[in-house]
Amino acid sequence: MPPNFKLQGHFILIFLAALRGESRYLEMQEAVGYDPLLLFNANLKRDLAGEQPYRRALRCLDMLSLPGQFTFTADQPQLHCAAFFIGEPQEFITIHYDLVSIDCQGGDFLKVFDGWILKGEKFPSSQDHPLPTMERYIDFCESGLIRRSIRSSQNVAMIFFRVHEPGNGFTLTIKMDSNLFPCNVISQTPNGRFTLVVPHQHRNCSFSIIYPVAIKISDLTLGHFHGLHLKRPPADCGEIGDFVELLGGTGLDPSKMMPLADLCYPFHGPAQMKIGCDNTVVRMVSSGKHINRVTFEYRQLEPSELENENGNSIPEFCLLSL
Ligand SMILES: *[C@@H]1O[C@H](CO)[C@@H](O)[C@H](O)[C@H]1NC(C)=O
């Protein structure tokens, strides 16, 4: 089970900065001690050095979007720590233990979670992840170095850890590997374009955008509509088997979000929607009988676009306009 994780102000700041698409910036800022000139130089050096691995210390609460080697060393007992990793949509994350010096008998732990958990909400949700929830936790204190390299099933992963003894800690190497058919994704950026393809797989895929966005679906192919099987759109997409839904909500877990629209017949021309929720998800449910594909573009809503007529704050239910 995950530790009962308390959100601290510091952590919220890191998390929000990262979710606002500044995670790469944050990394660099951290590495060079907040000097913009040094920041620029460091960027340049990194570009020139090319293959030089990126190294830095890991904090008790941290967020990483770059591959590299990261070392955590406790300077005091650290009991509630977590680090969130995020890659590009078409990347898996591999976490490799280079060195682990913790006291499992004494109550320390180091666990990888395949996805993200925040305030009890998981991404991907258990309906969308290929593994049962318990198998998504890999506990160093149980498996040791038998599982020295752990690869995530999508572009996000995290670790939880607790280290009592000052001086103890661990070193990890984070690598990104390419994923030909990304299924579950959290977008690192507030603006983008993506094509989700589910080729003959019985699985559900969620693409999550943690910003209020205008989203434009430009193309939808659901294999079962080759030919003219249908005289009119069905009343309920659930009867069809394969469909795309748009979800809105405030937490991470798509299964706890509100359905805003269902799309289960082919699309002609772009359809745009503005969704004022903190989190917007494009979710595809696939039976495995077909090749399904959806293409969409999204951009972050301006603050002025987020005000509704009654001056109420969102959600109501986040759906602002079509
Ligand atoms: C996909 O999600 C639907 C509900 O939206 C669920 O009924 C179904 O079991 C899920 N399929 C898989 C393969 O997990």
The ligand as an SDF file (V2000), in Angstrom:
LIG
                    3D

 14 14  0  0  0  0  0  0  0  0999 V2000
  -12.2590   -0.9010  -20.4620 C   0  0  0  0  0  0  0  0  0  0  0  0
  -13.1310   -0.0390  -19.7640 O   0  0  0  0  0  0  0  0  0  0  0  0
  -14.4810   -0.4870  -19.6950 C   0  0  0  0  0  0  0  0  0  0  0  0
  -15.2970    0.5840  -19.0060 C   0  0  0  0  0  0  0  0  0  0  0  0
  -15.1230    1.8300  -19.6040 O   0  0  0  0  0  0  0  0  0  0  0  0
  -14.5220   -1.7910  -18.9350 C   0  0  0  0  0  0  0  0  0  0  0  0
  -15.8420   -2.2730  -18.9320 O   0  0  0  0  0  0  0  0  0  0  0  0
  -13.6090   -2.8090  -19.6120 C   0  0  0  0  0  0  0  0  0  0  0  0
  -13.5350   -3.9760  -18.8230 O   0  0  0  0  0  0  0  0  0  0  0  0
  -12.2020   -2.2710  -19.7730 C   0  0  0  0  0  0  0  0  0  0  0  0
  -11.4070   -3.1630  -20.5940 N   0  0  0  0  0  0  0  0  0  0  0  0
  -10.2340   -3.6230  -20.2110 C   0  0  0  0  0  0  0  0  0  0  0  0
   -9.5410   -4.5190  -21.1670 C   0  0  0  0  0  0  0  0  0  0  0  0
   -9.7260   -3.3530  -19.1510 O   0  0  0  0  0  0  0  0  0  0  0  0
  1  2  1  0
  1 10  1  0
  2  3  1  0
  3  4  1  0
  3  6  1  0
  4  5  1  0
  6  7  1  0
  6  8  1  0
  8  9  1  0
  8 10  1  0
 10 11  1  0
 11 12  1  0
 12 13  1  0
 12 14  2  0
M  END
$$$$
